Amino acid sequence: MASSASDGMARELVAAARGNALGEVTQLLNQGADPNAAADFTGKGNVTPLGAAAYNGHTMVVQMLLR
């Protein structure tokens, strides 16, 4: 089971990806955030950072997450 710290980091990464915050995405990844971790960001189920970025059309963030 993931710790609350990693859960928080996953939520932060999803929020940054959803908001097209490339600098924040980069910083979180450098701090060890898991780009594959899903978080219940909307209260409607889990979403990954990649899914959030792709759904919102943020191609630069998508490319960063795929590296």
N, C-alpha and C positions, 0 to 999 in steps of 0.2 A: 504494500500500500504506500502511496506517495505521501511525503510529508507535507504539512501545510505550507512550508516555505516554497517547496517546488510547485505546489498547487497555485500559490500566489504568483510565482514567476510565470507559470503557464498562462494564467489569466492576463498578466501584464503583456505577455508576448502576443496573445490573441488580440488584445485591445490595440496594441501598437500596429499589428498587421492590418487589422480592420480599419484603423485610422490613417494608414499610409505613412506612418512615422518611421521612415527608413533608418534614421539615426538611432532611434530607440530600439528598433529591431536588432540592429547591428550590436548595440551595447548589450542587450539582453543575451544575445547569442554568445558574445564574448565572455559574459559572466556565467555561462554554462546552462542557459535555458535550453530545454529540449524542444527542437523545432517540430517534433512529432507528437508532443504531448497535447492532448485534447483538454479543453476546459469548458465548463458550462457557463458561457459568457452571457447568453441571452435569457437563461431560464427555460429554454425550450429544448435543451439537449446539448451534448458536447460538440464542439467545433475545434478544428485544428487551426493553427496560425495560417497554414497554407490555404485551407478552405476559406478562411475569412478574407484573406488577401485576394484570392482568385475571384470569389463571389463579388467583391467590391471593385474589381478591375484594376488592382494595384500591381501592375506588372513588374515594377522594380523590386517590390517586396517579395513577390513570388520568386523572382530570379535569385534574390538573396537567400531565401529559405531553401531553395533547391541546391544550393552549393554545399 
